[in-house]
Amino acid sequence: MKGYLFLAISIVCEVFATTMLKLSEGFTVIGPSIAVAIGYGISFYSLSLCLKTLPLSLAYAIWSGVGTALTVVLGIVIWGDVFNLYTALGISFIIGGVFLLNQGNGHQVHE
């Protein structure tokens, strides 16, 4: 269970850092630029801790898939990015893929 906690922290920090990346305007705004470095630093450190108990393929699939889906949602909510059938299908496929990987690797997880 600790592995999943570190994975969740990693995902939240990665999504935060990516959001700050947009606000940094090409690293020309100092506050968000510093937040990018801190967010990604915590994210990768937490990801490394979760890999002590979770398989790499499962952890990375969840990290990248959920992070991508959450980033899409934030883009839609905060910056008015387009939401259409393709966006909905893409997010559905990401979630479905993470679910399938979790089912296939679930018996290999060890705490």
Biopython code that builds the backbone (N, CA, C, O; Angstrom):
import numpy as np
from Bio.PDB.StructureBuilder import StructureBuilder

atoms = [
    (1, "MET", "N", (0.816, -1.198, 0.000)),
    (1, "MET", "CA", (0.000, 0.000, 0.000)),
    (1, "MET", "C", (0.863, 1.266, 0.000)),
    (1, "MET", "O", (0.474, 2.281, -0.578)),
    (2, "LYS", "N", (2.014, 1.208, 0.637)),
    (2, "LYS", "CA", (2.910, 2.352, 0.689)),
    (2, "LYS", "C", (3.378, 2.746, -0.713)),
    (2, "LYS", "O", (3.556, 3.928, -1.010)),
    (3, "GLY", "N", (3.575, 1.741, -1.571)),
    (3, "GLY", "CA", (3.985, 2.014, -2.945)),
    (3, "GLY", "C", (2.960, 2.858, -3.682)),
    (3, "GLY", "O", (3.315, 3.777, -4.421)),
    (4, "TYR", "N", (1.689, 2.541, -3.480)),
    (4, "TYR", "CA", (0.634, 3.307, -4.135)),
    (4, "TYR", "C", (0.528, 4.719, -3.565)),
    (4, "TYR", "O", (0.182, 5.648, -4.294)),
    (5, "LEU", "N", (0.817, 4.898, -2.284)),
    (5, "LEU", "CA", (0.812, 6.232, -1.692)),
    (5, "LEU", "C", (1.894, 7.096, -2.338)),
    (5, "LEU", "O", (1.637, 8.237, -2.719)),
    (6, "PHE", "N", (3.109, 6.547, -2.461)),
    (6, "PHE", "CA", (4.191, 7.291, -3.107)),
    (6, "PHE", "C", (3.875, 7.555, -4.576)),
    (6, "PHE", "O", (4.243, 8.600, -5.112)),
    (7, "LEU", "N", (3.201, 6.623, -5.223)),
    (7, "LEU", "CA", (2.814, 6.816, -6.615)),
    (7, "LEU", "C", (1.807, 7.959, -6.733)),
    (7, "LEU", "O", (1.909, 8.779, -7.646)),
    (8, "ALA", "N", (0.845, 8.021, -5.830)),
    (8, "ALA", "CA", (-0.144, 9.103, -5.845)),
    (8, "ALA", "C", (0.524, 10.461, -5.627)),
    (8, "ALA", "O", (0.198, 11.435, -6.306)),
    (9, "ILE", "N", (1.456, 10.519, -4.680)),
    (9, "ILE", "CA", (2.194, 11.767, -4.435)),
    (9, "ILE", "C", (2.962, 12.159, -5.690)),
    (9, "ILE", "O", (2.991, 13.331, -6.067)),
    (10, "SER", "N", (3.573, 11.192, -6.324)),
    (10, "SER", "CA", (4.344, 11.438, -7.535)),
    (10, "SER", "C", (3.461, 12.000, -8.647)),
    (10, "SER", "O", (3.847, 12.941, -9.340)),
    (11, "ILE", "N", (2.287, 11.423, -8.810)),
    (11, "ILE", "CA", (1.371, 11.883, -9.861)),
    (11, "ILE", "C", (0.911, 13.307, -9.588)),
    (11, "ILE", "O", (0.921, 14.144, -10.491)),
    (12, "VAL", "N", (0.511, 13.590, -8.362)),
    (12, "VAL", "CA", (0.035, 14.937, -8.016)),
    (12, "VAL", "C", (1.139, 15.967, -8.256)),
    (12, "VAL", "O", (0.884, 17.035, -8.812)),
    (13, "CYS", "N", (2.359, 15.649, -7.839)),
    (13, "CYS", "CA", (3.472, 16.585, -8.022)),
    (13, "CYS", "C", (3.831, 16.765, -9.489)),
    (13, "CYS", "O", (4.209, 17.861, -9.902)),
    (14, "GLU", "N", (3.718, 15.702, -10.282)),
    (14, "GLU", "CA", (4.004, 15.802, -11.711)),
    (14, "GLU", "C", (2.969, 16.670, -12.412)),
    (14, "GLU", "O", (3.323, 17.489, -13.260)),
    (15, "VAL", "N", (1.711, 16.506, -12.074)),
    (15, "VAL", "CA", (0.651, 17.325, -12.676)),
    (15, "VAL", "C", (0.810, 18.785, -12.242)),
    (15, "VAL", "O", (0.631, 19.699, -13.048)),
    (16, "PHE", "N", (1.144, 18.998, -10.982)),
    (16, "PHE", "CA", (1.419, 20.353, -10.489)),
    (16, "PHE", "C", (2.568, 20.978, -11.268)),
    (16, "PHE", "O", (2.466, 22.117, -11.722)),
    (17, "ALA", "N", (3.666, 20.231, -11.425)),
    (17, "ALA", "CA", (4.839, 20.752, -12.129)),
    (17, "ALA", "C", (4.518, 21.067, -13.587)),
    (17, "ALA", "O", (4.981, 22.074, -14.123)),
    (18, "THR", "N", (3.738, 20.222, -14.219)),
    (18, "THR", "CA", (3.365, 20.462, -15.613)),
    (18, "THR", "C", (2.494, 21.706, -15.732)),
    (18, "THR", "O", (2.638, 22.480, -16.678)),
    (19, "THR", "N", (1.598, 21.898, -14.781)),
    (19, "THR", "CA", (0.770, 23.098, -14.763)),
    (19, "THR", "C", (1.643, 24.342, -14.583)),
    (19, "THR", "O", (1.430, 25.357, -15.245)),
    (20, "MET", "N", (2.614, 24.257, -13.696)),
    (20, "MET", "CA", (3.528, 25.372, -13.478)),
    (20, "MET", "C", (4.396, 25.628, -14.717)),
    (20, "MET", "O", (4.787, 26.763, -14.989)),
    (21, "LEU", "N", (4.689, 24.558, -15.460)),
    (21, "LEU", "CA", (5.459, 24.696, -16.695)),
    (21, "LEU", "C", (4.726, 25.608, -17.675)),
    (21, "LEU", "O", (5.341, 26.451, -18.329)),
    (22, "LYS", "N", (3.422, 25.436, -17.772)),
    (22, "LYS", "CA", (2.610, 26.311, -18.629)),
    (22, "LYS", "C", (2.684, 27.749, -18.126)),
    (22, "LYS", "O", (2.828, 28.681, -18.918)),
    (23, "LEU", "N", (2.586, 27.929, -16.809)),
    (23, "LEU", "CA", (2.602, 29.274, -16.230)),
    (23, "LEU", "C", (3.977, 29.930, -16.266)),
    (23, "LEU", "O", (4.082, 31.152, -16.164)),
    (24, "SER", "N", (5.038, 29.125, -16.410)),
    (24, "SER", "CA", (6.393, 29.684, -16.408)),
    (24, "SER", "C", (6.711, 30.443, -17.699)),
    (24, "SER", "O", (7.690, 31.186, -17.767)),
    (25, "GLU", "N", (5.877, 30.246, -18.717)),
    (25, "GLU", "CA", (6.048, 30.927, -20.005)),
    (25, "GLU", "C", (7.476, 30.782, -20.531)),
    (25, "GLU", "O", (8.166, 31.767, -20.795)),
    (26, "GLY", "N", (7.895, 29.530, -20.674)),
    (26, "GLY", "CA", (9.236, 29.256, -21.195)),
    (26, "GLY", "C", (10.331, 29.582, -20.199)),
    (26, "GLY", "O", (11.419, 30.008, -20.587)),
    (27, "PHE", "N", (10.057, 29.387, -18.938)),
    (27, "PHE", "CA", (10.975, 29.680, -17.833)),
    (27, "PHE", "C", (11.355, 31.157, -17.756)),
    (27, "PHE", "O", (12.461, 31.496, -17.335)),
    (28, "THR", "N", (10.444, 32.026, -18.160)),
    (28, "THR", "CA", (10.703, 33.460, -18.050)),
    (28, "THR", "C", (10.055, 34.073, -16.815)),
    (28, "THR", "O", (10.351, 35.216, -16.467)),
    (29, "VAL", "N", (9.167, 33.321, -16.142)),
    (29, "VAL", "CA", (8.535, 33.787, -14.905)),
    (29, "VAL", "C", (9.131, 32.964, -13.772)),
    (29, "VAL", "O", (8.989, 31.741, -13.760)),
    (30, "ILE", "N", (9.787, 33.605, -12.832)),
    (30, "ILE", "CA", (10.620, 32.927, -11.836)),
    (30, "ILE", "C", (9.849, 32.020, -10.883)),
    (30, "ILE", "O", (10.271, 30.889, -10.646)),
    (31, "GLY", "N", (8.739, 32.481, -10.335)),
    (31, "GLY", "CA", (7.987, 31.677, -9.363)),
    (31, "GLY", "C", (7.549, 30.325, -9.917)),
    (31, "GLY", "O", (7.883, 29.285, -9.348)),
    (32, "PRO", "N", (6.806, 30.330, -11.019)),
    (32, "PRO", "CA", (6.415, 29.045, -11.599)),
    (32, "PRO", "C", (7.609, 28.203, -12.066)),
    (32, "PRO", "O", (7.548, 26.974, -12.033)),
    (33, "SER", "N", (8.672, 28.844, -12.493)),
    (33, "SER", "CA", (9.862, 28.109, -12.933)),
    (33, "SER", "C", (10.480, 27.329, -11.777)),
    (33, "SER", "O", (10.888, 26.180, -11.944)),
    (34, "ILE", "N", (10.546, 27.953, -10.611)),
    (34, "ILE", "CA", (11.055, 27.267, -9.415)),
    (34, "ILE", "C", (10.102, 26.144, -9.024)),
    (34, "ILE", "O", (10.536, 25.056, -8.643)),
    (35, "ALA", "N", (8.802, 26.412, -9.120)),
    (35, "ALA", "CA", (7.803, 25.391, -8.785)),
    (35, "ALA", "C", (7.917, 24.175, -9.706)),
    (35, "ALA", "O", (7.678, 23.049, -9.268)),
    (36, "VAL", "N", (8.276, 24.384, -10.971)),
    (36, "VAL", "CA", (8.484, 23.270, -11.906)),
    (36, "VAL", "C", (9.578, 22.353, -11.378)),
    (36, "VAL", "O", (9.393, 21.139, -11.302)),
    (37, "ALA", "N", (10.716, 22.935, -11.014)),
    (37, "ALA", "CA", (11.843, 22.138, -10.533)),
    (37, "ALA", "C", (11.494, 21.390, -9.248)),
    (37, "ALA", "O", (11.822, 20.212, -9.101)),
    (38, "ILE", "N", (10.840, 22.064, -8.335)),
    (38, "ILE", "CA", (10.458, 21.425, -7.070)),
    (38, "ILE", "C", (9.432, 20.318, -7.318)),
    (38, "ILE", "O", (9.566, 19.217, -6.783)),
    (39, "GLY", "N", (8.423, 20.603, -8.118)),
    (39, "GLY", "CA", (7.379, 19.620, -8.401)),
    (39, "GLY", "C", (7.925, 18.365, -9.066)),
    (39, "GLY", "O", (7.612, 17.249, -8.651)),
    (40, "TYR", "N", (8.744, 18.550, -10.104)),
    (40, "TYR", "CA", (9.317, 17.378, -10.773)),
    (40, "TYR", "C", (10.308, 16.644, -9.868)),
    (40, "TYR", "O", (10.398, 15.417, -9.911)),
    (41, "GLY", "N", (11.046, 17.388, -9.056)),
    (41, "GLY", "CA", (11.981, 16.744, -8.122)),
    (41, "GLY", "C", (11.261, 15.832, -7.145)),
    (41, "GLY", "O", (11.657, 14.683, -6.953)),
    (42, "ILE", "N", (10.206, 16.344, -6.527)),
    (42, "ILE", "CA", (9.421, 15.529, -5.594)),
    (42, "ILE", "C", (8.755, 14.377, -6.325)),
    (42, "ILE", "O", (8.676, 13.265, -5.803)),
    (43, "SER", "N", (8.273, 14.644, -7.538)),
    (43, "SER", "CA", (7.604, 13.606, -8.314)),
    (43, "SER", "C", (8.539, 12.432, -8.599)),
    (43, "SER", "O", (8.182, 11.278, -8.363)),
    (44, "PHE", "N", (9.722, 12.724, -9.100)),
    (44, "PHE", "CA", (10.653, 11.645, -9.438)),
    (44, "PHE", "C", (11.173, 10.928, -8.195)),
    (44, "PHE", "O", (11.389, 9.717, -8.214)),
    (45, "TYR", "N", (11.372, 11.679, -7.119)),
    (45, "TYR", "CA", (11.805, 11.032, -5.878)),
    (45, "TYR", "C", (10.717, 10.082, -5.366)),
    (45, "TYR", "O", (11.006, 8.949, -4.980)),
    (46, "SER", "N", (9.467, 10.553, -5.366)),
    (46, "SER", "CA", (8.365, 9.703, -4.912)),
    (46, "SER", "C", (8.189, 8.492, -5.829)),
    (46, "SER", "O", (7.896, 7.391, -5.363)),
    (47, "LEU", "N", (8.369, 8.703, -7.137)),
    (47, "LEU", "CA", (8.284, 7.585, -8.075)),
    (47, "LEU", "C", (9.365, 6.555, -7.770)),
    (47, "LEU", "O", (9.108, 5.353, -7.830)),
    (48, "SER", "N", (10.555, 7.009, -7.447)),
    (48, "SER", "CA", (11.630, 6.065, -7.121)),
    (48, "SER", "C", (11.309, 5.273, -5.857)),
    (48, "SER", "O", (11.664, 4.099, -5.754)),
    (49, "LEU", "N", (10.642, 5.908, -4.898)),
    (49, "LEU", "CA", (10.265, 5.201, -3.673)),
    (49, "LEU", "C", (9.165, 4.174, -3.939)),
    (49, "LEU", "O", (9.162, 3.096, -3.346)),
    (50, "CYS", "N", (8.238, 4.508, -4.826)),
    (50, "CYS", "CA", (7.159, 3.554, -5.109)),
    (50, "CYS", "C", (7.704, 2.333, -5.842)),
    (50, "CYS", "O", (7.132, 1.248, -5.742)),
    (51, "LEU", "N", (8.810, 2.498, -6.580)),
    (51, "LEU", "CA", (9.384, 1.375, -7.325)),
    (51, "LEU", "C", (10.053, 0.339, -6.426)),
    (51, "LEU", "O", (10.447, -0.731, -6.890)),
    (52, "LYS", "N", (10.177, 0.656, -5.151)),
    (52, "LYS", "CA", (10.687, -0.353, -4.212)),
    (52, "LYS", "C", (9.692, -1.490, -4.027)),
    (52, "LYS", "O", (10.083, -2.609, -3.696)),
    (53, "THR", "N", (8.400, -1.209, -4.240)),
    (53, "THR", "CA", (7.380, -2.233, -3.998)),
    (53, "THR", "C", (6.491, -2.525, -5.206)),
    (53, "THR", "O", (5.815, -3.554, -5.233)),
    (54, "LEU", "N", (6.478, -1.645, -6.199)),
    (54, "LEU", "CA", (5.628, -1.860, -7.370)),
    (54, "LEU", "C", (6.487, -2.169, -8.590)),
    (54, "LEU", "O", (7.592, -1.639, -8.715)),
    (55, "PRO", "N", (6.000, -3.012, -9.485)),
    (55, "PRO", "CA", (6.741, -3.284, -10.718)),
    (55, "PRO", "C", (6.861, -2.016, -11.572)),
    (55, "PRO", "O", (5.944, -1.196, -11.608)),
    (56, "LEU", "N", (7.974, -1.867, -12.241)),
    (56, "LEU", "CA", (8.227, -0.693, -13.063)),
    (56, "LEU", "C", (7.145, -0.499, -14.124)),
    (56, "LEU", "O", (6.650, 0.613, -14.311)),
    (57, "SER", "N", (6.778, -1.572, -14.816)),
    (57, "SER", "CA", (5.796, -1.441, -15.893)),
    (57, "SER", "C", (4.454, -0.935, -15.367)),
    (57, "SER", "O", (3.818, -0.097, -16.005)),
    (58, "LEU", "N", (4.033, -1.421, -14.247)),
    (58, "LEU", "CA", (2.766, -0.999, -13.656)),
    (58, "LEU", "C", (2.857, 0.441, -13.151)),
    (58, "LEU", "O", (1.991, 1.262, -13.455)),
    (59, "ALA", "N", (3.895, 0.746, -12.388)),
    (59, "ALA", "CA", (4.033, 2.080, -11.797)),
    (59, "ALA", "C", (4.142, 3.150, -12.877)),
    (59, "ALA", "O", (3.491, 4.190, -12.788)),
    (60, "TYR", "N", (4.956, 2.901, -13.888)),
    (60, "TYR", "CA", (5.137, 3.915, -14.923)),
    (60, "TYR", "C", (3.874, 4.077, -15.749)),
    (60, "TYR", "O", (3.538, 5.196, -16.137)),
    (61, "ALA", "N", (3.166, 2.991, -16.030)),
    (61, "ALA", "CA", (1.917, 3.088, -16.789)),
    (61, "ALA", "C", (0.894, 3.918, -16.028)),
    (61, "ALA", "O", (0.225, 4.769, -16.613)),
    (62, "ILE", "N", (0.769, 3.679, -14.744)),
    (62, "ILE", "CA", (-0.174, 4.454, -13.927)),
    (62, "ILE", "C", (0.274, 5.908, -13.849)),
    (62, "ILE", "O", (-0.531, 6.823, -14.023)),
    (63, "TRP", "N", (1.554, 6.117, -13.589)),
    (63, "TRP", "CA", (2.095, 7.469, -13.450)),
    (63, "TRP", "C", (1.872, 8.292, -14.716)),
    (63, "TRP", "O", (1.362, 9.412, -14.655)),
    (64, "SER", "N", (2.249, 7.741, -15.842)),
    (64, "SER", "CA", (2.121, 8.502, -17.080)),
    (64, "SER", "C", (0.665, 8.601, -17.532)),
    (64, "SER", "O", (0.243, 9.654, -18.011)),
    (65, "GLY", "N", (-0.100, 7.536, -17.390)),
    (65, "GLY", "CA", (-1.487, 7.545, -17.836)),
    (65, "GLY", "C", (-2.368, 8.458, -17.020)),
    (65, "GLY", "O", (-3.083, 9.295, -17.571)),
    (66, "VAL", "N", (-2.324, 8.304, -15.715)),
    (66, "VAL", "CA", (-3.147, 9.142, -14.845)),
    (66, "VAL", "C", (-2.666, 10.594, -14.907)),
    (66, "VAL", "O", (-3.472, 11.525, -14.914)),
    (67, "GLY", "N", (-1.353, 10.771, -14.952)),
    (67, "GLY", "CA", (-0.822, 12.134, -15.080)),
    (67, "GLY", "C", (-1.287, 12.805, -16.350)),
    (67, "GLY", "O", (-1.651, 13.981, -16.334)),
    (68, "THR", "N", (-1.279, 12.077, -17.451)),
    (68, "THR", "CA", (-1.752, 12.628, -18.721)),
    (68, "THR", "C", (-3.232, 12.960, -18.656)),
    (68, "THR", "O", (-3.646, 14.041, -19.075)),
    (69, "ALA", "N", (-4.027, 12.047, -18.138)),
    (69, "ALA", "CA", (-5.471, 12.274, -18.049)),
    (69, "ALA", "C", (-5.782, 13.484, -17.160)),
    (69, "ALA", "O", (-6.619, 14.313, -17.517)),
    (70, "LEU", "N", (-5.125, 13.589, -16.022)),
    (70, "LEU", "CA", (-5.366, 14.732, -15.135)),
    (70, "LEU", "C", (-4.909, 16.042, -15.774)),
    (70, "LEU", "O", (-5.547, 17.078, -15.590)),
    (71, "THR", "N", (-3.822, 15.998, -16.515)),
    (71, "THR", "CA", (-3.336, 17.190, -17.191)),
    (71, "THR", "C", (-4.324, 17.642, -18.266)),
    (71, "THR", "O", (-4.551, 18.840, -18.439)),
    (72, "VAL", "N", (-4.903, 16.696, -18.978)),
    (72, "VAL", "CA", (-5.923, 17.027, -19.973)),
    (72, "VAL", "C", (-7.117, 17.696, -19.294)),
    (72, "VAL", "O", (-7.620, 18.713, -19.772)),
    (73, "VAL", "N", (-7.562, 17.127, -18.188)),
    (73, "VAL", "CA", (-8.706, 17.695, -17.468)),
    (73, "VAL", "C", (-8.390, 19.112, -16.996)),
    (73, "VAL", "O", (-9.219, 20.010, -17.140)),
    (74, "LEU", "N", (-7.205, 19.320, -16.438)),
    (74, "LEU", "CA", (-6.824, 20.665, -15.995)),
    (74, "LEU", "C", (-6.745, 21.634, -17.166)),
    (74, "LEU", "O", (-7.145, 22.791, -17.042)),
    (75, "GLY", "N", (-6.233, 21.170, -18.301)),
    (75, "GLY", "CA", (-6.178, 22.018, -19.485)),
    (75, "GLY", "C", (-7.563, 22.462, -19.922)),
    (75, "GLY", "O", (-7.757, 23.607, -20.330)),
    (76, "ILE", "N", (-8.511, 21.563, -19.836)),
    (76, "ILE", "CA", (-9.891, 21.879, -20.208)),
    (76, "ILE", "C", (-10.496, 22.866, -19.217)),
    (76, "ILE", "O", (-11.116, 23.853, -19.614)),
    (77, "VAL", "N", (-10.315, 22.597, -17.926)),
    (77, "VAL", "CA", (-10.934, 23.413, -16.880)),
    (77, "VAL", "C", (-10.271, 24.782, -16.750)),
    (77, "VAL", "O", (-10.964, 25.794, -16.648)),
    (78, "ILE", "N", (-8.943, 24.823, -16.754)),
    (78, "ILE", "CA", (-8.235, 26.078, -16.475)),
    (78, "ILE", "C", (-8.021, 26.918, -17.736)),
    (78, "ILE", "O", (-8.265, 28.125, -17.720)),
    (79, "TRP", "N", (-7.568, 26.292, -18.828)),
    (79, "TRP", "CA", (-7.200, 27.050, -20.021)),
    (79, "TRP", "C", (-8.191, 26.923, -21.177)),
    (79, "TRP", "O", (-7.952, 27.443, -22.266)),
    (80, "GLY", "N", (-9.290, 26.239, -20.938)),
    (80, "GLY", "CA", (-10.305, 26.140, -21.971)),
    (80, "GLY", "C", (-9.896, 25.300, -23.171)),
    (80, "GLY", "O", (-10.368, 25.532, -24.284)),
    (81, "ASP", "N", (-9.016, 24.323, -22.949)),
    (81, "ASP", "CA", (-8.654, 23.417, -24.036)),
    (81, "ASP", "C", (-9.913, 22.715, -24.550)),
    (81, "ASP", "O", (-10.908, 22.584, -23.837)),
    (82, "VAL", "N", (-9.843, 22.277, -25.775)),
    (82, "VAL", "CA", (-10.999, 21.659, -26.426)),
    (82, "VAL", "C", (-11.325, 20.306, -25.791)),
    (82, "VAL", "O", (-10.444, 19.477, -25.561)),
    (83, "PHE", "N", (-12.608, 20.110, -25.518)),
    (83, "PHE", "CA", (-13.096, 18.801, -25.088)),
    (83, "PHE", "C", (-14.104, 18.341, -26.127)),
    (83, "PHE", "O", (-15.119, 18.994, -26.369)),
    (84, "ASN", "N", (-13.798, 17.193, -26.739)),
    (84, "ASN", "CA", (-14.697, 16.638, -27.743)),
    (84, "ASN", "C", (-14.671, 15.115, -27.657)),
    (84, "ASN", "O", (-14.127, 14.547, -26.709)),
    (85, "LEU", "N", (-15.249, 14.476, -28.628)),
    (85, "LEU", "CA", (-15.313, 13.018, -28.632)),
    (85, "LEU", "C", (-13.916, 12.395, -28.599)),
    (85, "LEU", "O", (-13.698, 11.405, -27.901)),
    (86, "TYR", "N", (-12.988, 12.956, -29.336)),
    (86, "TYR", "CA", (-11.626, 12.411, -29.379)),
    (86, "TYR", "C", (-10.938, 12.525, -28.024)),
    (86, "TYR", "O", (-10.232, 11.612, -27.598)),
    (87, "THR", "N", (-11.151, 13.651, -27.353)),
    (87, "THR", "CA", (-10.584, 13.832, -26.017)),
    (87, "THR", "C", (-11.165, 12.803, -25.056)),
    (87, "THR", "O", (-10.431, 12.170, -24.297)),
    (88, "ALA", "N", (-12.469, 12.641, -25.090)),
    (88, "ALA", "CA", (-13.131, 11.685, -24.207)),
    (88, "ALA", "C", (-12.661, 10.257, -24.490)),
    (88, "ALA", "O", (-12.399, 9.492, -23.562)),
    (89, "LEU", "N", (-12.558, 9.905, -25.765)),
    (89, "LEU", "CA", (-12.074, 8.565, -26.124)),
    (89, "LEU", "C", (-10.623, 8.364, -25.690)),
    (89, "LEU", "O", (-10.263, 7.303, -25.181)),
    (90, "GLY", "N", (-9.804, 9.377, -25.893)),
    (90, "GLY", "CA", (-8.396, 9.276, -25.488)),
    (90, "GLY", "C", (-8.240, 9.042, -24.001)),
    (90, "GLY", "O", (-7.480, 8.169, -23.582)),
    (91, "ILE", "N", (-8.954, 9.814, -23.202)),
    (91, "ILE", "CA", (-8.897, 9.630, -21.752)),
    (91, "ILE", "C", (-9.442, 8.252, -21.374)),
    (91, "ILE", "O", (-8.899, 7.591, -20.488)),
    (92, "SER", "N", (-10.503, 7.823, -22.038)),
    (92, "SER", "CA", (-11.071, 6.494, -21.757)),
    (92, "SER", "C", (-10.064, 5.388, -22.069)),
    (92, "SER", "O", (-9.932, 4.430, -21.306)),
    (93, "PHE", "N", (-9.361, 5.522, -23.183)),
    (93, "PHE", "CA", (-8.356, 4.512, -23.541)),
    (93, "PHE", "C", (-7.197, 4.500, -22.546)),
    (93, "PHE", "O", (-6.676, 3.437, -22.206)),
    (94, "ILE", "N", (-6.798, 5.674, -22.083)),
    (94, "ILE", "CA", (-5.721, 5.743, -21.080)),
    (94, "ILE", "C", (-6.151, 5.033, -19.803)),
    (94, "ILE", "O", (-5.415, 4.204, -19.268)),
    (95, "ILE", "N", (-7.342, 5.362, -19.318)),
    (95, "ILE", "CA", (-7.839, 4.737, -18.090)),
    (95, "ILE", "C", (-8.005, 3.237, -18.282)),
    (95, "ILE", "O", (-7.647, 2.454, -17.402)),
    (96, "GLY", "N", (-8.548, 2.831, -19.433)),
    (96, "GLY", "CA", (-8.701, 1.400, -19.722)),
    (96, "GLY", "C", (-7.366, 0.677, -19.785)),
    (96, "GLY", "O", (-7.236, -0.440, -19.284)),
    (97, "GLY", "N", (-6.380, 1.309, -20.396)),
    (97, "GLY", "CA", (-5.057, 0.698, -20.472)),
    (97, "GLY", "C", (-4.409, 0.535, -19.112)),
    (97, "GLY", "O", (-3.809, -0.500, -18.824)),
    (98, "VAL", "N", (-4.527, 1.554, -18.277)),
    (98, "VAL", "CA", (-3.988, 1.465, -16.915)),
    (98, "VAL", "C", (-4.709, 0.363, -16.143)),
    (98, "VAL", "O", (-4.076, -0.398, -15.411)),
    (99, "PHE", "N", (-6.021, 0.273, -16.302)),
    (99, "PHE", "CA", (-6.788, -0.773, -15.632)),
    (99, "PHE", "C", (-6.309, -2.159, -16.079)),
    (99, "PHE", "O", (-6.088, -3.036, -15.243)),
    (100, "LEU", "N", (-6.149, -2.358, -17.375)),
    (100, "LEU", "CA", (-5.707, -3.658, -17.884)),
    (100, "LEU", "C", (-4.299, -4.011, -17.394)),
    (100, "LEU", "O", (-4.042, -5.155, -17.019)),
    (101, "LEU", "N", (-3.401, -3.042, -17.396)),
    (101, "LEU", "CA", (-2.052, -3.305, -16.882)),
    (101, "LEU", "C", (-2.094, -3.658, -15.401)),
    (101, "LEU", "O", (-1.359, -4.533, -14.944)),
    (102, "ASN", "N", (-2.947, -2.982, -14.659)),
    (102, "ASN", "CA", (-3.076, -3.257, -13.238)),
    (102, "ASN", "C", (-3.602, -4.676, -13.012)),
    (102, "ASN", "O", (-3.149, -5.365, -12.098)),
    (103, "GLN", "N", (-4.546, -5.109, -13.830)),
    (103, "GLN", "CA", (-5.095, -6.463, -13.706)),
    (103, "GLN", "C", (-4.034, -7.506, -14.050)),
    (103, "GLN", "O", (-3.942, -8.542, -13.392)),
    (104, "GLY", "N", (-3.247, -7.237, -15.065)),
    (104, "GLY", "CA", (-2.237, -8.184, -15.493)),
    (104, "GLY", "C", (-1.045, -8.282, -14.562)),
    (104, "GLY", "O", (-0.404, -9.330, -14.480)),
    (105, "ASN", "N", (-0.739, -7.189, -13.855)),
    (105, "ASN", "CA", (0.422, -7.175, -12.965)),
    (105, "ASN", "C", (0.049, -7.241, -11.498)),
    (105, "ASN", "O", (0.931, -7.269, -10.640)),
    (106, "GLY", "N", (-1.227, -7.266, -11.194)),
    (106, "GLY", "CA", (-1.678, -7.209, -9.801)),
    (106, "GLY", "C", (-1.119, -8.307, -8.921)),
    (106, "GLY", "O", (-0.854, -8.074, -7.742)),
    (107, "HIS", "N", (-0.933, -9.495, -9.466)),
    (107, "HIS", "CA", (-0.439, -10.612, -8.662)),
    (107, "HIS", "C", (1.051, -10.515, -8.399)),
    (107, "HIS", "O", (1.576, -11.261, -7.573)),
    (108, "GLN", "N", (1.761, -9.592, -9.096)),
    (108, "GLN", "CA", (3.205, -9.464, -8.923)),
    (108, "GLN", "C", (3.593, -8.398, -7.901)),
    (108, "GLN", "O", (4.759, -8.299, -7.517)),
    (109, "VAL", "N", (2.624, -7.603, -7.462)),
    (109, "VAL", "CA", (2.923, -6.533, -6.515)),
    (109, "VAL", "C", (3.265, -7.135, -5.158)),
    (109, "VAL", "O", (2.566, -8.015, -4.656)),
    (110, "HIS", "N", (4.351, -6.646, -4.579)),
    (110, "HIS", "CA", (4.770, -7.151, -3.277)),
    (110, "HIS", "C", (5.133, -5.988, -2.378)),
    (110, "HIS", "O", (5.835, -5.067, -2.797)),
    (111, "GLU", "N", (4.664, -6.026, -1.158)),
    (111, "GLU", "CA", (4.954, -4.953, -0.182)),
    (111, "GLU", "C", (5.982, -5.464, 0.815)),
    (111, "GLU", "O", (6.375, -4.734, 1.725)),
]
sb = StructureBuilder()
sb.init_structure("model")
sb.init_model(0)
sb.init_chain("A")
sb.init_seg("    ")
for serial, (resi, resn, name, xyz) in enumerate(atoms, 1):
    if name == "N":
        sb.init_residue(resn, " ", resi, " ")
    sb.init_atom(name, np.array(xyz, "f"), 0.0, 1.0, " ", f" {name:<3s}", serial, name[0])
structure = sb.get_structure()
